[in-house]
Amino acid sequence: MKYNQLGDSDLQASEICLGTMTYGDRNTREEAQKLLDYAVSRGVNFIDTAETYPFPNPKQTLGLTEEYIGQWLIDQQRDRLIISTKIAGFSPKLTWIRNGKNRIDRKNVTEAVEGSLKRLQTDYIDLYQIHWPDRYVPLFGEGDYDPSKERATLAIAEQLEVFRDLIKAGKIRYLGVSNETSWGVCEFCQVARQFDLPKIISIQNGFSLLNRLFQVNLAEACRFNRVGLLAYNPLAFGFLTGKYLAEIPHNSRLDSDFFQSLYSRFDRHNIQEATKNYAELAQKYGMTPASLALAYVRTRWFVSSTIIGATGIEQLQENLNSTAITLDESILEEIDTIHRRYPHPIA
């Protein structure tokens, strides 16, 4: 397992980060702990979660993911692990999180951090992330930016002041953002420099063979601000495993109402065609489609760690085994050829 410096922090994060979104929904506590044990045995030291997990059914199970990790964490050497979690951004429809009044203000952030610390059974959080911005931005396939949807928001300096105080109190070590834009990254970093406030060290955004938009402009913003990408959704909702080439299986992740709604926003034809081409390329070089997809993400210079989720040991093993794969220039050129034919079908 390779370890990378996370932004300009002193954190050395494994190139694979274990995502935990299914713990408490599709995975029981016992299953979750086995997955955590196996990942750590393979060299993973980076575990990511969120106060909103498990997903997509958090109303009945809110907080279980952090609780499962906390129950496991009791028996671990805490200082050898990087634990990251996230606070929900502005989302009045999520009434089960602080009655839908969640903003990135002092009251909400303090309550969220204390809740996560309690559930995780730890004294500190290594990386605390804003799950999505407090201000309006189009999210999750929503489309183009629409100025008419802008709303009153808390100034970034005020948000950073809250995190500064929590860092001083020893409750969080570093700050990151998620589902953020180039403007957001630059503004967070510029405000931090201007007012001597904590600078973000990471951004957790989607990146995969089917969604390479990050490298269009966010990569530049992150390079010059020393912000590392934590690439989530590297298998594009599971499409890049090849298992959805025929149809979406019943009770699969994409069979849920939430993902069906999300899927409807994307270019379905090009998703299938691109996936088919990538699967054929993987077969040509003796790899599984998932291994090719994960190995590709690791080749990008701006990726600090790739977040993988798995509901079973066999799936996790395959994903971790992808770290042994090196893609040469000829394979990368063939990948780019497919990309030019079907650019960003999930974006």
C-alpha positions, 0 to 999 in steps of 0.5 A: 500500500502506498501512502500520500501526503494529504494536501499540505498537512502532516497526514500520510493517507493510504492511497485507498480510503475505506468508504463506509456509507452502507454500514448500518443499512446494507451491512450489519455491525458484524459485517462492517467490523470484518470489512474494517479489519480486512482493510486495515490488514491490507494497509488501509489507514484512512476511513471515511464516514459522515453524520448522514450515513448510512445512505440512502435510507438515513431516516431510520438509521441515522448515525449508525455508520459512525456508531459501528466505526466507533464500536470497532475503533475502541480496540484499535491503535487510534494514532495509526488511523486517519478518521474523517467524517462530514457535516451536512451542508444546507439541506432543509429537506433533510428534516431528520438532521437538526430539524432541517435547520442545518447550516455551517454556523457555530451552533450546527457545527458544534452540535455536529462535531460533538455528535460525531465524536460521541458516536465514533467514541474518539477524542478527535477527528483527523479530517472534518469535511463540509459534505456540501456547501452552505451556499447554493451550488448545483449538486448531484447531476442538477445541471448548470449554475443558475444565479436565480437560485442563489440564497443568503449564506454564511460568509466563508470567514465565519465558517472558518472561524468556527473550525479554527476554534474546534481545532484549537480545542483539539476536537478536529485536526484538519478541515476539508470540503466536499462536492465543491467547485473551483470558486469554492476551493479558491475562496476557502483558501484565499480567505484562510490566508487573508485572515489567518484561519485554517486552510482546507487540505482536501476536497472530496469530489466524484471522479471516475472514467465516466466523470473526469470533470475534476481535471478540467479546472478543479485540478488547477485550483487544487494544485496551486492551493495544495489541496488533495482530491479524495476521489469518491464514486470511482466505480460510477455507482457500480457501472464500471464493474460491468454488472449493469450492462444488461439491466439493473438488478433488483435490490441493487444499489441503483434499484433504490428510488434515490439512485433511480432519480439520480440516474435519470439525470445522466446520459444513459446511452453513453453511460452504457456505451462507455462502460461497454468499451471500458469493460472490453478494454479491461478484458483485452489486458486481463483485468476486471472492469473494476480493477481497470477503473480503480487503477486509472483513478490512481494514475492521476497526479491530483488524487491523494486517495481513492475512496472505495466502498464494499459490502463484502470481503470478496468485493473489497479484496478485488478493489484492494488488489487493484493497487498492484496494477500499473497502467502503461501509456498504451492503455492510458491512450486507449482510455483517452480514445474512449473518453473522447468518444463518450466524455463525462456521461456521469457529471 
